[in-house]
């Protein structure tokens, strides 16, 4: 029973890690896209002025 339990815990831990990594990546991507859009708007304003 013990090895199976440890394996289950390890698998859960790995899944949690993967989930956190994906969440962090998506947050970073969103942040980068927002910054990119802001830069484009800023450039457009510069061009207009």
C-alpha positions as MATLAB code, in Angstrom:
seq = 'XXXXXXXXXXXXXXXXXXXXXXXXXXXXXXXXXXXXXXXXXXXXXXXXX';
ca = [
       0.000    0.000    0.000;
       2.733    2.482    0.892;
       4.497    2.593   -2.501;
       1.164    3.155   -4.239;
       0.363    5.977   -1.809;
       3.717    7.628   -2.408;
       3.261    7.283   -6.146;
      -0.164    8.921   -5.923;
       1.222   11.804   -3.856;
       4.094   12.245   -6.283;
       1.723   12.264   -9.267;
      -0.531   14.817   -7.597;
       2.506   16.965   -6.834;
       3.629   16.792  -10.470;
       0.162   17.681  -11.727;
       0.025   20.647   -9.349;
       3.439   21.813  -10.538;
       2.370   21.568  -14.165;
      -0.832   23.465  -13.430;
       1.069   26.251  -11.650;
       3.571   26.479  -14.524;
       0.769   26.775  -17.083;
      -0.982   29.431  -14.988;
       2.220   31.436  -14.618;
       2.933   31.184  -18.344;
      -0.557   32.354  -19.254;
      -0.311   35.279  -16.822;
       3.073   36.278  -18.248;
       1.720   36.034  -21.787;
      -1.268   38.219  -20.925;
       1.021   40.780  -19.295;
       3.330   40.838  -22.335;
       0.425   41.205  -24.758;
      -1.009   44.088  -22.726;
       2.364   45.827  -22.670;
       2.742   45.260  -26.393;
      -0.673   46.800  -27.079;
       0.156   49.778  -24.881;
       3.399   50.303  -26.782;
       1.560   50.217  -30.103;
      -1.014   52.743  -28.871;
       1.801   54.920  -27.565;
       3.563   54.788  -30.945;
       0.344   55.696  -32.731;
      -0.129   58.674  -30.451;
       3.435   59.772  -31.049;
       2.863   59.495  -34.767;
      -0.383   61.481  -34.557;
       1.299   64.249  -32.591;
];
